[in-house]
Amino acid sequence: MKYCFGVDIGGTTVKIGLFEMDGKMIGKWGIPTRTEDNGKNILGDIVQVLNEKMDEYDIVKSEVEGIGMGIPAPVDVNGVVLNTVNLGWGYKAVKREMEDLTGLKVQAANDANVAALGEMWQGAGKGETDVVMITLGTGVGGGIICDGRPIIGTNGAAGEIGHICVSHEETETCNCGKKGCLEQYASATGIVRIANIRLSVDDKPSILRNEEISAKTVFDAVKEGDELAKDIAEEFGYYMGRATSMIAAVVDPAIFVIGGGVSNAGPVLLDYIQKYYQTYAFFANQHAKFALAELGNDAGIIGGAKLMLDNI
Amino acid sequence: MKYCFGVDIGGTTVKIGLFEMDGKMIGKWGIPTRTEDNGKNILGDIVQVLNEKMDEYDIVKSEVEGIGMGIPAPVDVNGVVLNTVNLGWGYKAVKREMEDLTGLKVQAANDANVAALGEMWQGAGKGETDVVMITLGTGVGGGIICDGRPIIGTNGAAGEIGHICVSHEETETCNCGKKGCLEQYASATGIVRIANIRLSVDDKPSILRNEEISAKTVFDAVKEGDELAKDIAEEFGYYMGRATSMIAAVVDPAIFVIGGGVSNAGPVLLDYIQKYYQTYAFFANQHAKFALAELGNDAGIIGGAKLMLDNI
């Protein structure tokens, strides 16, 4: 029997999964991400868990094919991180360091790409080889898989689709310093932003006026038929439809998988995106499917395992 | 000694090149593309030339590694064409048919992808592995290479960047049926279109008023300091800058290579594109280079040879 590990490093938690070679998950665990001291303990903490779990499951190193890792930063084709926003790392040769620490083979890639691999393998993209995963969380992230392989880019920055400019008229500035980024309309915070703008300029009655605004309350109100909430959803759908149609013209995916906290709104989200996608997409791309992510927080560790297995 | 052939099928001419394994071109030839009778003679005509040239150069089949082909249509990962606009073919398993006809290994891909491979191998993208080639001709075509491999897409339609929507306000309809496609502003015909609109709404004096309008006359006038021509070039650059910044957010290339008839305008073209690219590109993509294509009409046969050699 052979095994592999999938590791998903997040800003607050590191998730670790142990898998059989066919993708069956045997166990999963989480540990805090110790970002203090420039994140110097992060890799060592992971190695400690790996060793404990191999002991616990009576697995010897020769039975482990390797470790696949997702990292919340651009990662180049050699598994090198140039900089991170939230782990404390500057330049770090993650793949090589982990190989030295464990004596095992290691693959490392950007977490959004790894999550997309996971959804392709065992989630909403199952059976497809051309998948774009869009994560609508605090920001908007993207993972792009073409012909079964993650697209990395020359700076490890492929799939930064939250920063596609979708509005020429925007006056507020995005975190990235530009104006009109998809993230300003389609992230959890972006939806709250456009909801508040609409609530202030439109005096239509709305149940949203009595609630704390969040992506969830907006789409809950849509389900209850709230007209103003529907206007907000249309605006969200319009920008997502424009962005996905542009992405389709570039990489021609079979399916868009929508994940992240905002996707908890459910299938109604997809209706609004697809309506505008159909309007703007090139005819060759009209049949791309849209689906909600299915693996939730496990996408990263499952994708990590897949990344490893694809590169044995 | 081993050899390979690169074949570039165009709507009027088929180009065929014979190469040594290191990429050195030994000879190149052209024959008319016989599109009549649903293009039934096209592959046979090519095979006849291949046989003649092997005789002429005293090469036996066992010395030929294979044939790489570029085709002006979407081509899937199995070398199958689903439909063509200008060759007369419907569904055609080009790779398999050519293998049956020649007894040699064959690779086939979309011509824009193949040209991009050629420019990456021996032209403006030399030394890079992440290249986007944009061909500004009658239409706008795109070939995308990530980590050395062409992106094909689920419908063979990746890189259809002429149909990225770059204007929400356009009232005229693109050939594809949508409005606001990059092709409407940046192709040879698109530049003529925006030039004519500007000449009719702006009464600024211009040497263009006494000339037949073409992409060439517009950029020639720019070089002579013509203010109205400069306005047209700004509009072209604005739309190209927007489109390239979007593409960069998706695939993060090291370099954009600009080819096609419009690129004969020379480096001035790049200045106008880069000005707006810098304005709109995400910070991680700011350092992408821009260059004019270097291989001209040979990009297709050189890229064909590379496609073959990469898939031995």
Chai-1 contact restraints between the chains, C-beta under 6 A:
chainA,res_idxA,chainB,res_idxB,connection_type,confidence,min_distance_angstrom,max_distance_angstrom,comment,restraint_id
A,D130,B,T154,contact,1.0,0.0,6.0,A-B,restraint_1
A,C146,B,I151,contact,1.0,0.0,6.0,A-B,restraint_2
A,I151,B,C146,contact,1.0,0.0,6.0,A-B,restraint_3
A,I151,B,V251,contact,1.0,0.0,6.0,A-B,restraint_4
A,G153,B,D252,contact,1.0,0.0,6.0,A-B,restraint_5
A,T154,B,D130,contact,1.0,0.0,6.0,A-B,restraint_6
A,T154,B,D252,contact,1.0,0.0,6.0,A-B,restraint_7
A,T154,B,A254,contact,1.0,0.0,6.0,A-B,restraint_8
A,N155,B,D252,contact,1.0,0.0,6.0,A-B,restraint_9
A,N155,B,A284,contact,1.0,0.0,6.0,A-B,restraint_10
A,A157,B,D252,contact,1.0,0.0,6.0,A-B,restraint_11
A,A157,B,A284,contact,1.0,0.0,6.0,A-B,restraint_12
A,A158,B,V251,contact,1.0,0.0,6.0,A-B,restraint_13
A,A158,B,D252,contact,1.0,0.0,6.0,A-B,restraint_14
A,E160,B,A249,contact,1.0,0.0,6.0,A-B,restraint_15
A,E160,B,F282,contact,1.0,0.0,6.0,A-B,restraint_16
A,I161,B,A249,contact,1.0,0.0,6.0,A-B,restraint_17
A,H163,B,A249,contact,1.0,0.0,6.0,A-B,restraint_18
A,H163,B,F282,contact,1.0,0.0,6.0,A-B,restraint_19
A,I164,B,M246,contact,1.0,0.0,6.0,A-B,restraint_20
A,I164,B,A249,contact,1.0,0.0,6.0,A-B,restraint_21
A,C165,B,Y280,contact,1.0,0.0,6.0,A-B,restraint_22
A,M246,B,I164,contact,1.0,0.0,6.0,A-B,restraint_23
A,M246,B,M246,contact,1.0,0.0,6.0,A-B,restraint_24
A,I247,B,V250,contact,1.0,0.0,6.0,A-B,restraint_25
A,A249,B,E160,contact,1.0,0.0,6.0,A-B,restraint_26
A,A249,B,I161,contact,1.0,0.0,6.0,A-B,restraint_27
A,A249,B,H163,contact,1.0,0.0,6.0,A-B,restraint_28
A,A249,B,I164,contact,1.0,0.0,6.0,A-B,restraint_29
A,V250,B,I247,contact,1.0,0.0,6.0,A-B,restraint_30
A,V250,B,V250,contact,1.0,0.0,6.0,A-B,restraint_31
A,V251,B,I151,contact,1.0,0.0,6.0,A-B,restraint_32
A,V251,B,A158,contact,1.0,0.0,6.0,A-B,restraint_33
A,D252,B,G153,contact,1.0,0.0,6.0,A-B,restraint_34
A,D252,B,T154,contact,1.0,0.0,6.0,A-B,restraint_35
A,D252,B,N155,contact,1.0,0.0,6.0,A-B,restraint_36
A,D252,B,A157,contact,1.0,0.0,6.0,A-B,restraint_37
A,D252,B,A158,contact,1.0,0.0,6.0,A-B,restraint_38
A,A254,B,T154,contact,1.0,0.0,6.0,A-B,restraint_39
A,Y280,B,C165,contact,1.0,0.0,6.0,A-B,restraint_40
A,F282,B,E160,contact,1.0,0.0,6.0,A-B,restraint_41
A,F282,B,H163,contact,1.0,0.0,6.0,A-B,restraint_42
A,A284,B,N155,contact,1.0,0.0,6.0,A-B,restraint_43
A,A284,B,A157,contact,1.0,0.0,6.0,A-B,restraint_44
